Amino acid sequence: MTLAAGTGTESFPLAWEHRPSESAIAEARREEILANPGFGKHFTDHMVAIDWTLEDGWYDARVQPYGPLLLDPAASVLHYAQEIFEGLKAYRHDDGSVWTFRPEKNAERFQRSARRLALPELSTDDFLESLRRLVAVDNDWVPSGEDTSLYLRPFMIANESFLGVRAAQKVGYYVIASPAGAYFSGGVKPVSIWLSTTYTRAGRGGTGAAKCGGNYAASLLPQQEAAENGCAQVLFLDAETGTHIEELGGMNIFFVHKDNRVVTPELTGSILEGVTRDSIIQLVRDRGYEVEERAVSVEDWRAGVESGDITEVFACGTAAVITPIAELKTSEFSIGSADAEAGELTMSIREELTDIQYGRRDDRHNWLYRLDA
Ligand SMILES: *Cc1c(COP(=O)(O)O)cnc(C)c1O
């Protein structure tokens, strides 16, 4: 059975309607927000919405004023967490143009997440068009300061009013946008991370490879435990054996070895396939490094650091790009030290990646996608 097909009024490609906001934030206030946006706190004047029903497929694609959704208290997302999301950034280049990074990867991952959560798939074309439509209207919200961006958050929810347990037959797709400041104000700083030995984020056959809110709900308590232990992030092990490193709550992890080798946990089905992860694999290969995607145990990490074989460890994801990891802490022992400096390759790959994203370096892999044209 496939949920993707709508047979009724669905048109290809979707026809778009623009309903402009009548209460847009004043320019002076917007400039004030853009000067110090933080992360995920402020939202632009508009949002994208597209409706879907099993009968009609996708319809009523629109850009509308940003504002609360009207949900029936029985809406299925509120009860059974049938929800998926994406996260990508719009970057303003020096010439004023606005670009994003490998969005077709996000579109395809969104389709895979949809399949896993029994939600309807949105075509890559419609996904890309939804980003372009929003940026066309809220272009002024894309900041231009160093390392700033407009964070784009597409998401899909089940909003059928029905408490029976089955895939919803009424769904909404939305995109909201939030200006984002430099993740590390005052320079990139290596972080300590906490190893969760009590909790896991994903099991075999579960939703670990899907970008869904439920995975994040399950990661919040261990994340709290990490914070209580002075750590910025939590690291999860595989649920089956409790030995292999999977990923952080919302970032993938890499190990740099001294003989031009880079290692990252292989995609087992319970790890989220990061676009940043994939891009880093390409960039370090371009530099002649050998990349191994394989199982890495905590013991491998400990022994590697002790012998000097592992020289750098870092985490990666769209929000923070690349974060150097100084130390792994557990209730019993720690690996590395809290005051370790950021590694050389870590910082150099970070710079290369952000240079590509901000148009400061040749985009040799054609990763950039123009949003404002
Ligand atoms: C989004 C996400 C990542 C990073 O993916 P990117 O595409 O690089 O932003 C890693 N792990 C999890 C669990 C995520 O949800």
The ligand as a Gaussian input file, in Angstrom:
#p B3LYP/6-31G(d) Opt

LIG

0 1
 C       19.282000      16.362000      12.027000
 C       20.087000      15.368000      12.771000
 C       21.468000      15.199000      12.556000
 C       22.268000      16.084000      11.619000
 O       21.811000      16.064000      10.324000
 P       22.238000      17.237000       9.316000
 O       21.539000      16.880000       8.055000
 O       23.703000      17.201000       9.195000
 O       21.764000      18.507000       9.927000
 C       22.117000      14.195000      13.245000
 N       21.474000      13.423000      14.135000
 C       20.153000      13.575000      14.384000
 C       19.506000      12.680000      15.375000
 C       19.426000      14.552000      13.720000
 O       18.120000      14.679000      13.989000

